């Protein structure tokens, strides 16, 4: 195998037999640099299982998994990339609630960012 073919296999994360070398993919995969959106205003008393927001990321490698390490007392959960409420009313008091949203990509690269959910 010539140098250019070997180099191309290394860039693609393949060994000489064409098998995936996972660790090279970890190194060269783009990092998640942002989670969008970062804020939302909703009515406090929403219907159970209503989609409150739809999330996306900048960077990373699909599929992306979203989790809520800190829900700030709100009754919310992710279904795919949809943030849904799990109780009605969503929270006993109105005002701004800062949740922590974590996005993890196919290679395990993560980013956690604050998300402000304002209940009216």
N, CA, C and O atoms as a GROMACS GRO file, in nm:
protein
  480
    1UNK      N    1   0.085  -0.116   0.000
    1UNK     CA    2   0.000   0.000   0.000
    1UNK      C    3   0.090   0.124   0.000
    1UNK      O    4   0.185   0.132   0.078
    2UNK      N    5   0.059   0.219  -0.087
    2UNK     CA    6   0.139   0.342  -0.095
    2UNK      C    7   0.110   0.433   0.022
    2UNK      O    8   0.012   0.416   0.094
    3UNK      N    9   0.198   0.532   0.039
    3UNK     CA   10   0.184   0.625   0.151
    3UNK      C   11   0.051   0.698   0.148
    3UNK      O   12  -0.011   0.714   0.253
    4UNK      N   13   0.005   0.743   0.029
    4UNK     CA   14  -0.118   0.820   0.024
    4UNK      C   15  -0.239   0.735   0.065
    4UNK      O   16  -0.330   0.786   0.130
    5UNK      N   17  -0.242   0.608   0.028
    5UNK     CA   18  -0.352   0.521   0.069
    5UNK      C   19  -0.348   0.496   0.220
    5UNK      O   20  -0.452   0.496   0.286
    6UNK      N   21  -0.228   0.473   0.274
    6UNK     CA   22  -0.215   0.449   0.417
    6UNK      C   23  -0.257   0.575   0.494
    6UNK      O   24  -0.328   0.566   0.594
    7UNK      N   25  -0.214   0.692   0.445
    7UNK     CA   26  -0.249   0.817   0.511
    7UNK      C   27  -0.401   0.837   0.510
    7UNK      O   28  -0.459   0.877   0.611
    8UNK      N   29  -0.466   0.809   0.396
    8UNK     CA   30  -0.610   0.824   0.386
    8UNK      C   31  -0.681   0.732   0.484
    8UNK      O   32  -0.778   0.773   0.547
    9UNK      N   33  -0.634   0.607   0.499
    9UNK     CA   34  -0.695   0.514   0.595
    9UNK      C   35  -0.679   0.567   0.737
    9UNK      O   36  -0.772   0.557   0.817
   10UNK      N   37  -0.562   0.624   0.769
   10UNK     CA   38  -0.540   0.677   0.903
   10UNK      C   39  -0.632   0.794   0.932
   10UNK      O   40  -0.686   0.805   1.042
   11UNK      N   41  -0.652   0.882   0.834
   11UNK     CA   42  -0.740   0.997   0.851
   11UNK      C   43  -0.884   0.950   0.874
   11UNK      O   44  -0.955   1.008   0.956
   12UNK      N   45  -0.925   0.847   0.802
   12UNK     CA   46  -1.061   0.795   0.816
   12UNK      C   47  -1.077   0.708   0.940
   12UNK      O   48  -1.189   0.666   0.970
   13UNK      N   49  -0.969   0.680   1.011
   13UNK     CA   50  -0.978   0.600   1.132
   13UNK      C   51  -0.985   0.451   1.104
   13UNK      O   52  -1.044   0.377   1.182
   14UNK      N   53  -0.925   0.406   0.991
   14UNK     CA   54  -0.926   0.265   0.955
   14UNK      C   55  -0.786   0.207   0.967
   14UNK      O   56  -0.688   0.275   0.938
   15UNK      N   57  -0.777   0.081   1.008
   15UNK     CA   58  -0.647   0.016   1.011
   15UNK      C   59  -0.616  -0.039   0.872
   15UNK      O   60  -0.695  -0.019   0.780
   16UNK      N   61  -0.505  -0.107   0.855
   16UNK     CA   62  -0.464  -0.156   0.724
   16UNK      C   63  -0.563  -0.256   0.664
   16UNK      O   64  -0.564  -0.275   0.542
   17UNK      N   65  -0.646  -0.319   0.746
   17UNK     CA   66  -0.746  -0.412   0.696
   17UNK      C   67  -0.881  -0.346   0.670
   17UNK      O   68  -0.976  -0.414   0.634
   18UNK      N   69  -0.890  -0.215   0.688
   18UNK     CA   70  -1.015  -0.144   0.666
   18UNK      C   71  -1.110  -0.146   0.785
   18UNK      O   72  -1.226  -0.109   0.771
   19UNK      N   73  -1.060  -0.189   0.902
   19UNK     CA   74  -1.144  -0.196   1.022
   19UNK      C   75  -1.143  -0.063   1.096
   19UNK      O   76  -1.041   0.006   1.100
   20UNK      N   77  -1.257  -0.027   1.155
   20UNK     CA   78  -1.271   0.098   1.230
   20UNK      C   79  -1.179   0.097   1.351
   20UNK      O   80  -1.174  -0.001   1.426
   21UNK      N   81  -1.106   0.208   1.370
   21UNK     CA   82  -1.015   0.220   1.485
   21UNK      C   83  -1.070   0.314   1.591
   21UNK      O   84  -0.990   0.373   1.664
   22UNK      N   85  -1.197   0.329   1.605
   22UNK     CA   86  -1.262   0.410   1.707
   22UNK      C   87  -1.183   0.523   1.769
   22UNK      O   88  -1.229   0.637   1.769
   23UNK      N   89  -1.064   0.493   1.823
   23UNK     CA   90  -0.988   0.597   1.894
   23UNK      C   91  -0.949   0.711   1.804
   23UNK      O   92  -0.948   0.826   1.849
   24UNK      N   93  -0.917   0.686   1.677
   24UNK     CA   94  -0.886   0.795   1.585
   24UNK      C   95  -1.009   0.879   1.558
   24UNK      O   96  -1.000   1.001   1.544
   25UNK      N   97  -1.125   0.816   1.551
   25UNK     CA   98  -1.249   0.891   1.533
   25UNK      C   99  -1.272   0.982   1.652
   25UNK      O  100  -1.317   1.096   1.636
   26UNK      N  101  -1.242   0.934   1.773
   26UNK     CA  102  -1.257   1.017   1.892
   26UNK      C  103  -1.171   1.142   1.882
   26UNK      O  104  -1.215   1.251   1.918
   27UNK      N  105  -1.051   1.126   1.833
   27UNK     CA  106  -0.956   1.237   1.824
   27UNK      C  107  -1.000   1.338   1.720
   27UNK      O  108  -0.993   1.459   1.745
   28UNK      N  109  -1.045   1.291   1.602
   28UNK     CA  110  -1.072   1.381   1.491
   28UNK      C  111  -1.217   1.427   1.481
   28UNK      O  112  -1.247   1.517   1.402
   29UNK      N  113  -1.307   1.370   1.558
   29UNK     CA  114  -1.447   1.412   1.554
   29UNK      C  115  -1.460   1.553   1.609
   29UNK      O  116  -1.390   1.588   1.705
   30UNK      N  117  -1.548   1.635   1.550
   30UNK     CA  118  -1.564   1.772   1.601
   30UNK      C  119  -1.632   1.774   1.738
   30UNK      O  120  -1.719   1.692   1.766
   31UNK      N  121  -1.590   1.866   1.819
   31UNK     CA  122  -1.650   1.882   1.953
   31UNK      C  123  -1.785   1.951   1.940
   31UNK      O  124  -1.811   2.021   1.842
   32UNK      N  125  -1.870   1.932   2.040
   32UNK     CA  126  -1.995   2.008   2.048
   32UNK      C  127  -1.958   2.144   2.106
   32UNK      O  128  -1.900   2.152   2.214
   33UNK      N  129  -1.990   2.251   2.033
   33UNK     CA  130  -1.949   2.384   2.078
   33UNK      C  131  -2.065   2.469   2.129
   33UNK      O  132  -2.042   2.573   2.192
   34UNK      N  133  -2.191   2.427   2.102
   34UNK     CA  134  -2.306   2.504   2.151
   34UNK      C  135  -2.430   2.416   2.150
   34UNK      O  136  -2.444   2.325   2.068
   35UNK      N  137  -2.521   2.445   2.243
   35UNK     CA  138  -2.652   2.384   2.248
   35UNK      C  139  -2.754   2.495   2.225
   35UNK      O  140  -2.750   2.597   2.294
   36UNK      N  141  -2.842   2.476   2.128
   36UNK     CA  142  -2.942   2.578   2.095
   36UNK      C  143  -3.083   2.523   2.117
   36UNK      O  144  -3.106   2.405   2.092
   37UNK      N  145  -3.176   2.604   2.161
   37UNK     CA  146  -3.162   2.742   2.209
   37UNK      C  147  -3.115   2.745   2.354
   37UNK      O  148  -3.096   2.641   2.416
   38UNK      N  149  -3.096   2.865   2.407
   38UNK     CA  150  -3.048   2.878   2.544
   38UNK      C  151  -3.156   2.931   2.639
   38UNK      O  152  -3.134   2.939   2.760
   39UNK      N  153  -3.272   2.968   2.583
   39UNK     CA  154  -3.379   3.023   2.667
   39UNK      C  155  -3.515   3.004   2.601
   39UNK      O  156  -3.526   2.994   2.479
   40UNK      N  157  -3.619   3.001   2.686
   40UNK     CA  158  -3.757   2.987   2.638
   40UNK      C  159  -3.850   3.042   2.744
   40UNK      O  160  -3.825   3.026   2.863
   41UNK      N  161  -3.959   3.108   2.701
   41UNK     CA  162  -4.063   3.153   2.792
   41UNK      C  163  -4.190   3.076   2.759
   41UNK      O  164  -4.232   3.070   2.644
   42UNK      N  165  -4.252   3.016   2.862
   42UNK     CA  166  -4.374   2.939   2.842
   42UNK      C  167  -4.474   2.970   2.951
   42UNK      O  168  -4.440   3.026   3.055
   43UNK      N  169  -4.599   2.933   2.926
   43UNK     CA  170  -4.702   2.943   3.029
   43UNK      C  171  -4.677   2.831   3.130
   43UNK      O  172  -4.647   2.719   3.091
   44UNK      N  173  -4.691   2.861   3.257
   44UNK     CA  174  -4.661   2.765   3.363
   44UNK      C  175  -4.751   2.642   3.355
   44UNK      O  176  -4.703   2.530   3.367
   45UNK      N  177  -4.879   2.661   3.334
   45UNK     CA  178  -4.973   2.549   3.334
   45UNK      C  179  -4.990   2.496   3.191
   45UNK      O  180  -5.086   2.530   3.123
   46UNK      N  181  -4.898   2.413   3.147
   46UNK     CA  182  -4.908   2.354   3.014
   46UNK      C  183  -4.962   2.212   3.026
   46UNK      O  184  -4.963   2.154   3.134
   47UNK      N  185  -5.007   2.158   2.916
   47UNK     CA  186  -5.059   2.022   2.914
   47UNK      C  187  -4.944   1.923   2.930
   47UNK      O  188  -4.836   1.944   2.876
   48UNK      N  189  -4.968   1.817   3.004
   48UNK     CA  190  -4.867   1.714   3.025
   48UNK      C  191  -4.822   1.658   2.890
   48UNK      O  192  -4.903   1.638   2.800
   49UNK      N  193  -4.693   1.634   2.878
   49UNK     CA  194  -4.628   1.579   2.758
   49UNK      C  195  -4.627   1.676   2.640
   49UNK      O  196  -4.607   1.634   2.526
   50UNK      N  197  -4.648   1.805   2.667
   50UNK     CA  198  -4.636   1.907   2.563
   50UNK      C  199  -4.488   1.934   2.536
   50UNK      O  200  -4.408   1.940   2.629
   51UNK      N  201  -4.452   1.950   2.408
   51UNK     CA  202  -4.315   1.988   2.375
   51UNK      C  203  -4.293   2.134   2.412
   51UNK      O  204  -4.365   2.222   2.365
   52UNK      N  205  -4.194   2.158   2.498
   52UNK     CA  206  -4.163   2.293   2.542
   52UNK      C  207  -4.060   2.358   2.451
   52UNK      O  208  -4.065   2.479   2.427
   53UNK      N  209  -3.965   2.278   2.400
   53UNK     CA  210  -3.860   2.332   2.315
   53UNK      C  211  -3.795   2.219   2.235
   53UNK      O  212  -3.801   2.102   2.276
   54UNK      N  213  -3.734   2.253   2.123
   54UNK     CA  214  -3.662   2.158   2.039
   54UNK      C  215  -3.516   2.201   2.036
   54UNK      O  216  -3.486   2.316   2.005
   55UNK      N  217  -3.426   2.108   2.068
   55UNK     CA  218  -3.284   2.141   2.080
   55UNK      C  219  -3.203   2.092   1.961
   55UNK      O  220  -3.239   1.995   1.894
   56UNK      N  221  -3.093   2.162   1.937
   56UNK     CA  222  -2.995   2.122   1.836
   56UNK      C  223  -2.857   2.162   1.888
   56UNK      O  224  -2.846   2.239   1.984
   57UNK      N  225  -2.753   2.109   1.825
   57UNK     CA  226  -2.617   2.142   1.867
   57UNK      C  227  -2.538   2.196   1.749
   57UNK      O  228  -2.573   2.174   1.633
   58UNK      N  229  -2.431   2.266   1.782
   58UNK     CA  230  -2.331   2.306   1.683
   58UNK      C  231  -2.213   2.214   1.705
   58UNK      O  232  -2.160   2.207   1.816
   59UNK      N  233  -2.171   2.142   1.601
   59UNK     CA  234  -2.060   2.048   1.612
   59UNK      C  235  -2.109   1.912   1.656
   59UNK      O  236  -2.228   1.884   1.654
   60UNK      N  237  -2.014   1.828   1.698
   60UNK     CA  238  -2.049   1.694   1.741
   60UNK      C  239  -2.080   1.602   1.624
   60UNK      O  240  -2.087   1.646   1.510
   61UNK      N  241  -2.098   1.475   1.655
   61UNK     CA  242  -2.130   1.374   1.556
   61UNK      C  243  -2.258   1.304   1.596
   61UNK      O  244  -2.269   1.251   1.707
   62UNK      N  245  -2.356   1.304   1.506
   62UNK     CA  246  -2.486   1.240   1.535
   62UNK      C  247  -2.467   1.091   1.558
   62UNK      O  248  -2.375   1.032   1.501
   63UNK      N  249  -2.551   1.029   1.639
   63UNK     CA  250  -2.666   1.088   1.708
   63UNK      C  251  -2.626   1.162   1.835
   63UNK      O  252  -2.528   1.128   1.900
   64UNK      N  253  -2.704   1.262   1.867
   64UNK     CA  254  -2.684   1.342   1.988
   64UNK      C  255  -2.788   1.300   2.091
   64UNK      O  256  -2.906   1.286   2.059
   65UNK      N  257  -2.744   1.280   2.215
   65UNK     CA  258  -2.835   1.245   2.325
   65UNK      C  259  -2.838   1.362   2.422
   65UNK      O  260  -2.734   1.414   2.461
   66UNK      N  261  -2.958   1.403   2.460
   66UNK     CA  262  -2.975   1.515   2.552
   66UNK      C  263  -3.019   1.463   2.688
   66UNK      O  264  -3.102   1.372   2.696
   67UNK      N  265  -2.964   1.519   2.795
   67UNK     CA  266  -3.004   1.484   2.930
   67UNK      C  267  -3.015   1.612   3.013
   67UNK      O  268  -2.968   1.718   2.973
   68UNK      N  269  -3.078   1.599   3.128
   68UNK     CA  270  -3.095   1.712   3.220
   68UNK      C  271  -3.034   1.674   3.353
   68UNK      O  272  -3.102   1.615   3.437
   69UNK      N  273  -2.904   1.705   3.375
   69UNK     CA  274  -2.844   1.670   3.503
   69UNK      C  275  -2.903   1.749   3.620
   69UNK      O  276  -2.902   1.702   3.733
   70UNK      N  277  -2.957   1.870   3.592
   70UNK     CA  278  -3.018   1.950   3.697
   70UNK      C  279  -3.141   2.018   3.638
   70UNK      O  280  -3.127   2.109   3.556
   71UNK      N  281  -3.260   1.977   3.679
   71UNK     CA  282  -3.383   2.032   3.625
   71UNK      C  283  -3.438   2.150   3.705
   71UNK      O  284  -3.546   2.199   3.675
   72UNK      N  285  -3.364   2.195   3.806
   72UNK     CA  286  -3.402   2.313   3.886
   72UNK      C  287  -3.544   2.302   3.942
   72UNK      O  288  -3.613   2.402   3.955
   73UNK      N  289  -3.586   2.180   3.975
   73UNK     CA  290  -3.718   2.160   4.032
   73UNK      C  291  -3.830   2.154   3.932
   73UNK      O  292  -3.946   2.135   3.970
   74UNK      N  293  -3.800   2.169   3.803
   74UNK     CA  294  -3.904   2.162   3.700
   74UNK      C  295  -3.932   2.017   3.665
   74UNK      O  296  -3.844   1.931   3.676
   75UNK      N  297  -4.053   1.991   3.622
   75UNK     CA  298  -4.092   1.855   3.582
   75UNK      C  299  -4.080   1.842   3.431
   75UNK      O  300  -4.178   1.854   3.359
   76UNK      N  301  -3.957   1.817   3.385
   76UNK     CA  302  -3.931   1.809   3.240
   76UNK      C  303  -3.842   1.689   3.211
   76UNK      O  304  -3.771   1.640   3.298
   77UNK      N  305  -3.848   1.643   3.086
   77UNK     CA  306  -3.764   1.531   3.042
   77UNK      C  307  -3.744   1.543   2.891
   77UNK      O  308  -3.822   1.608   2.822
   78UNK      N  309  -3.639   1.478   2.841
   78UNK     CA  310  -3.614   1.477   2.698
   78UNK      C  311  -3.671   1.352   2.634
   78UNK      O  312  -3.664   1.243   2.689
   79UNK      N  313  -3.728   1.370   2.517
   79UNK     CA  314  -3.766   1.262   2.427
   79UNK      C  315  -3.694   1.295   2.297
   79UNK      O  316  -3.739   1.380   2.221
   80UNK      N  317  -3.583   1.227   2.271
   80UNK     CA  318  -3.499   1.265   2.156
   80UNK      C  319  -3.438   1.401   2.182
   80UNK      O  320  -3.364   1.419   2.279
   81UNK      N  321  -3.469   1.498   2.096
   81UNK     CA  322  -3.420   1.634   2.117
   81UNK      C  323  -3.532   1.728   2.160
   81UNK      O  324  -3.516   1.850   2.155
   82UNK      N  325  -3.645   1.672   2.203
   82UNK     CA  326  -3.760   1.752   2.246
   82UNK      C  327  -3.767   1.758   2.397
   82UNK      O  328  -3.768   1.654   2.464
   83UNK      N  329  -3.772   1.878   2.452
   83UNK     CA  330  -3.790   1.897   2.596
   83UNK      C  331  -3.939   1.900   2.622
   83UNK      O  332  -4.010   1.986   2.569
   84UNK      N  333  -3.988   1.807   2.704
   84UNK     CA  334  -4.131   1.797   2.731
   84UNK      C  335  -4.158   1.810   2.880
   84UNK      O  336  -4.075   1.773   2.962
   85UNK      N  337  -4.277   1.863   2.912
   85UNK     CA  338  -4.313   1.868   3.054
   85UNK      C  339  -4.376   1.736   3.094
   85UNK      O  340  -4.441   1.670   3.013
   86UNK      N  341  -4.356   1.697   3.219
   86UNK     CA  342  -4.406   1.569   3.267
   86UNK      C  343  -4.510   1.585   3.377
   86UNK      O  344  -4.559   1.485   3.431
   87UNK      N  345  -4.545   1.708   3.410
   87UNK     CA  346  -4.647   1.733   3.512
   87UNK      C  347  -4.721   1.861   3.479
   87UNK      O  348  -4.670   1.945   3.403
   88UNK      N  349  -4.839   1.878   3.535
   88UNK     CA  350  -4.918   1.996   3.510
   88UNK      C  351  -4.969   2.048   3.644
   88UNK      O  352  -5.042   1.974   3.710
   89UNK      N  353  -4.936   2.167   3.691
   89UNK     CA  354  -4.848   2.262   3.626
   89UNK      C  355  -4.701   2.219   3.632
   89UNK      O  356  -4.662   2.137   3.715
   90UNK      N  357  -4.622   2.276   3.543
   90UNK     CA  358  -4.482   2.234   3.532
   90UNK      C  359  -4.403   2.265   3.659
   90UNK      O  360  -4.312   2.190   3.694
   91UNK      N  361  -4.436   2.372   3.727
   91UNK     CA  362  -4.365   2.409   3.850
   91UNK      C  363  -4.458   2.498   3.931
   91UNK      O  364  -4.540   2.569   3.873
   92UNK      N  365  -4.448   2.496   4.059
   92UNK     CA  366  -4.541   2.568   4.146
   92UNK      C  367  -4.530   2.719   4.137
   92UNK      O  368  -4.628   2.789   4.164
   93UNK      N  369  -4.415   2.773   4.100
   93UNK     CA  370  -4.398   2.918   4.099
   93UNK      C  371  -4.357   2.968   3.961
   93UNK      O  372  -4.295   2.895   3.883
   94UNK      N  373  -4.392   3.093   3.933
   94UNK     CA  374  -4.351   3.153   3.807
   94UNK      C  375  -4.211   3.212   3.822
   94UNK      O  376  -4.159   3.224   3.933
   95UNK      N  377  -4.152   3.249   3.710
   95UNK     CA  378  -4.020   3.310   3.711
   95UNK      C  379  -3.920   3.230   3.631
   95UNK      O  380  -3.953   3.130   3.569
   96UNK      N  381  -3.797   3.276   3.633
   96UNK     CA  382  -3.690   3.213   3.555
   96UNK      C  383  -3.630   3.095   3.631
   96UNK      O  384  -3.591   3.109   3.747
   97UNK      N  385  -3.624   2.981   3.567
   97UNK     CA  386  -3.563   2.860   3.623
   97UNK      C  387  -3.444   2.825   3.535
   97UNK      O  388  -3.458   2.813   3.414
   98UNK      N  389  -3.327   2.808   3.594
   98UNK     CA  390  -3.208   2.773   3.517
   98UNK      C  391  -3.182   2.624   3.528
   98UNK      O  392  -3.147   2.573   3.634
   99UNK      N  393  -3.200   2.554   3.416
   99UNK     CA  394  -3.176   2.410   3.408
   99UNK      C  395  -3.038   2.388   3.348
   99UNK      O  396  -2.985   2.476   3.281
  100UNK      N  397  -2.981   2.274   3.372
  100UNK     CA  398  -2.857   2.236   3.306
  100UNK      C  399  -2.894   2.134   3.198
  100UNK      O  400  -2.960   2.034   3.226
  101UNK      N  401  -2.852   2.161   3.075
  101UNK     CA  402  -2.878   2.070   2.963
  101UNK      C  403  -2.744   2.014   2.918
  101UNK      O  404  -2.649   2.089   2.896
  102UNK      N  405  -2.738   1.881   2.903
  102UNK     CA  406  -2.614   1.817   2.856
  102UNK      C  407  -2.641   1.747   2.723
  102UNK      O  408  -2.739   1.675   2.708
  103UNK      N  409  -2.551   1.771   2.626
  103UNK     CA  410  -2.558   1.704   2.497
  103UNK      C  411  -2.436   1.613   2.486
  103UNK      O  412  -2.324   1.655   2.515
  104UNK      N  413  -2.458   1.489   2.444
  104UNK     CA  414  -2.350   1.391   2.426
  104UNK      C  415  -2.361   1.336   2.284
  104UNK      O  416  -2.469   1.295   2.241
  105UNK      N  417  -2.248   1.334   2.213
  105UNK     CA  418  -2.253   1.284   2.075
  105UNK      C  419  -2.214   1.137   2.065
  105UNK      O  420  -2.190   1.072   2.167
  106UNK      N  421  -2.209   1.087   1.945
  106UNK     CA  422  -2.179   0.946   1.917
  106UNK      C  423  -2.048   0.901   1.979
  106UNK      O  424  -2.036   0.786   2.022
  107UNK      N  425  -1.949   0.988   1.987
  107UNK     CA  426  -1.816   0.954   2.037
  107UNK      C  427  -1.800   0.984   2.185
  107UNK      O  428  -1.689   0.971   2.238
  108UNK      N  429  -1.907   1.024   2.253
  108UNK     CA  430  -1.899   1.051   2.396
  108UNK      C  431  -1.853   1.192   2.429
  108UNK      O  432  -1.830   1.222   2.546
  109UNK      N  433  -1.839   1.277   2.329
  109UNK     CA  434  -1.802   1.416   2.357
  109UNK      C  435  -1.925   1.487   2.412
  109UNK      O  436  -2.034   1.474   2.356
  110UNK      N  437  -1.907   1.561   2.520
  110UNK     CA  438  -2.022   1.624   2.586
  110UNK      C  439  -2.002   1.774   2.602
  110UNK      O  440  -1.891   1.827   2.600
  111UNK      N  441  -2.115   1.840   2.618
  111UNK     CA  442  -2.116   1.982   2.652
  111UNK      C  443  -2.240   2.004   2.739
  111UNK      O  444  -2.350   1.962   2.703
  112UNK      N  445  -2.222   2.068   2.851
  112UNK     CA  446  -2.334   2.105   2.939
  112UNK      C  447  -2.343   2.256   2.941
  112UNK      O  448  -2.243   2.326   2.958
  113UNK      N  449  -2.464   2.307   2.924
  113UNK     CA  450  -2.486   2.451   2.923
  113UNK      C  451  -2.612   2.484   3.002
  113UNK      O  452  -2.702   2.402   3.013
  114UNK      N  453  -2.618   2.606   3.056
  114UNK     CA  454  -2.740   2.647   3.125
  114UNK      C  455  -2.850   2.678   3.023
  114UNK      O  456  -2.823   2.721   2.911
  115UNK      N  457  -2.972   2.655   3.064
  115UNK     CA  458  -3.090   2.683   2.983
  115UNK      C  459  -3.190   2.750   3.074
  115UNK      O  460  -3.224   2.696   3.179
  116UNK      N  461  -3.237   2.868   3.036
  116UNK     CA  462  -3.328   2.944   3.122
  116UNK      C  463  -3.471   2.924   3.072
  116UNK      O  464  -3.506   2.964   2.960
  117UNK      N  465  -3.552   2.862   3.155
  117UNK     CA  466  -3.692   2.838   3.126
  117UNK      C  467  -3.772   2.936   3.212
  117UNK      O  468  -3.777   2.922   3.335
  118UNK      N  469  -3.835   3.034   3.148
  118UNK     CA  470  -3.912   3.134   3.222
  118UNK      C  471  -4.059   3.095   3.220
  118UNK      O  472  -4.119   3.085   3.113
  119UNK      N  473  -4.115   3.073   3.337
  119UNK     CA  474  -4.256   3.035   3.351
  119UNK      C  475  -4.339   3.158   3.382
  119UNK      O  476  -4.308   3.235   3.473
  120UNK      N  477  -4.448   3.175   3.305
  120UNK     CA  478  -4.533   3.293   3.325
  120UNK      C  479  -4.668   3.254   3.381
  120UNK      O  480  -4.752   3.341   3.405
   0.00000   0.00000   0.00000
